[in-house]
C-alpha cells in the first residue's frame, strides 16, 4: 500500500477522466477477482506463490527492515541479522498474509520457527503497537517512508541472509485486454516507476 499511490499517479496522469477504486486484498483474493473479471489489475508478489493465468509487470524489489522503538537497545544499529531479529518480541502479520509467509520461509531457511507474540492482518495495527514500545516488527522497506516522519520508530536493515521479493502488477491473461488494464500497463511502463521507487526508498541501505 505505501507504493500503490505511485501506480495510481501514473494511471491518473495519463487518464485524468478515469475513476480509480483501490481495495486491500490477499493474493488469493486477487487471483479469484481477476478470474471473475471483478478487477482490472492487482499488485502482488510475482515470484512467491505466483498467480496463474496472468500477465506480469515487475515494479520493484521489496526488502525488509526490523522496526523498533527509538528506546530499544538495538535502535542505534544500521543492520541486524534475521536470526537476531527473530529473537525479539515480535508483532507480525497473520499467516493468511503472503508477506508473513515470506518471513516464515526466510526463518525456515535458517532453521527457525517463527513465534510472534502478537499477530494482526493490518500493518497499521503493528505500527500502533510499535509506537507503544516493547515490540519489534519486520516490515517491507517501503514502510520506512511512513515511519521516518515519527520520532519514535527506527528501521534496521535485515541481513544474513540478504532477501528480496519482486512485486508488480498482474493483469488477466486474455485478449483483448480490458481498456482499463491496457491503459494502466501503458502508463506504468511509460513512467519508469522502478527508477522512481528506487530513488525514494533507497535510504534504509
N, C-alpha and C positions, 0 to 999 in steps of 0.2 A: 503493500500500500504506500510506503514512502516514495516509491518510484512511479506509481500509476499516473501521477499528475504530469510527468514528462510525456507520457504516451498521449494523454488527453490533450495536452497543449499542442502536440504535433498535429493531431487529428482536427482539433477545433480551429487551428490556424489555417489549415487547408480547406476546411469545410465550416465556415462561420455560421451557416444557417442550420447546421445539424444539431440535434439534441443528443446528449450523452447520458446513459444510465450506468452506474457502476455498482456492482454487487460483490460482497466478500463471499467467496465460495471455496470449498476444498477442491483439490484437483479432481477427485472423483465426481463431485457435483459439476465441475466444468465439463468433464467428459460427457456426462449424461445430458447436460444442457446443449452442448454442441450437437450431439447425436439427434436430439429432439428439435433442433433448429430454434431453440429458445433464446440463444445469444449469438451474436455475430463473431465474437472472438473471446479468448481467455488469455490470462497471463499466469504462467506457472513454470515449474521446473521442467526443463526439456530432457534431461538425461536420467534423473532419478524417477523411477516409476513412470516412464514416458506414456503419454496418451496415445491412443490408437486412432487411425483414420483421420489424421490432422496434418496440416501444413505448419511447419515450424519456422519462426523467425527469431533467431537469437538476439537478445538485447544486451545482456551484461553477465559477468560472473559474480555471484554473491559470495562474500567471505563472511567470517564470523568473529564476533568480539564477546568477551566476557564483560558485562556491565555491573559495576558495584557502586555503592555509595561512596562519596568522597572521603568519609571517615574510615573506610575499610582498610585493613592492614596492607592489602595489595594495591591500593589505589594509585600509588606512585610508579607502578611498573608500566612499561610500554608493551611487553609481551608476556604471555603465560602459556604453559603447555596445556593441552586438552586434559591430560591426566590430573594436573593440579587443579584445573577448573572444575572437574567432576568431583573433587573432594570438598568443594564449597557447599554451603547451604543454598541449594538451587531452587528457583521457581522457573518452571519451563512450560512451554505449550503442552497441551494434552496430546496423546499419541494418535488421535484422529487427524492431526495436522501433519502435513508432509514435512514441514520444517523440523518438527520434533523427531520424525522417523529418520531424517538425515542425521540429526545429532546422535540418535541411538546407534546408527550404523557406524559413525565415527568412533563412538565408545566401544562398540563390539570389536572394531578393528584393532584396538589396543587392549582387549581383554577386560573391559569394564562393563558392568551392568548399571545403567543409569537409574538412580533412585532419588528423584527430586522430592523436596519437602512440600512443594505446592505445585499444582498444575492448573492451567486455565486455557481456554480456547481463544484468548484475546491478548495481543501484545500490550494493549493499554492496561489490562489488569496486572500484567507482570511489571510494567513500569511503575504502576501505582505502588506495588509492594516494594520495589527498589527504592523509591523515594522515602519510604519509612525506615529504611536501614535494616541491617541484619540479613539481607538476602543478596543473592547474586543471580544473574541470568545470562544465558547465551542467546544472542540475537544476531540478525544479519547486520553487516557493517553499514548498510544504508540507514539503519536506525540511529547511527551516530549523529546524523544531521538533526535528528529530533532531540536527542538528549544533550547535545553540545551546548544548547542555549540555556541549560539549567546550571545552577551552581552546586548541585548535589550529586550528580551522577558522572561516572568516569568509565570510558570504554578502554578495554585492554585487548590488544590483538592476540588471537589464538594461534599458536604454532605447535609444531611437533605432535601430530603431522600438520603440514600445510594442507588446507582443504578449501575447495570452492565448488559451487554448483552453478551451472548456466541456467538463467531464466530468460524467458522470451514469450512472444505471442504464439498462440495456437489458434488456427482457423480450420473450419471444416474442409476436408479434402474433397471438394465437389466442384463440378463445372456446370454452369458458370458460378463464380463466386457471388455472394450477395454484394450489392453495391456498397454497403457499409464496410464489409470486410475488405473489399478491394481498395476502398479509399483509405482505410486505416493502414493497411500494409504499405501502400504507396507513400503515405505521409510519413510513416516511421522510417522507411528506407531513405527517403529524401532528406531527413533531418539529421542524420549521423548521430543518432541517440547514444550510441555506445561511447563516443568521444565526450559528449556532454556529461554522461553519468560518471565516466572515469575521472574527469576533472573535478566534479562536485564532491564525489565520495572517496577521494583518494587519501584523505587526511589520517585515518587510523593507521596507515602503513608508516 
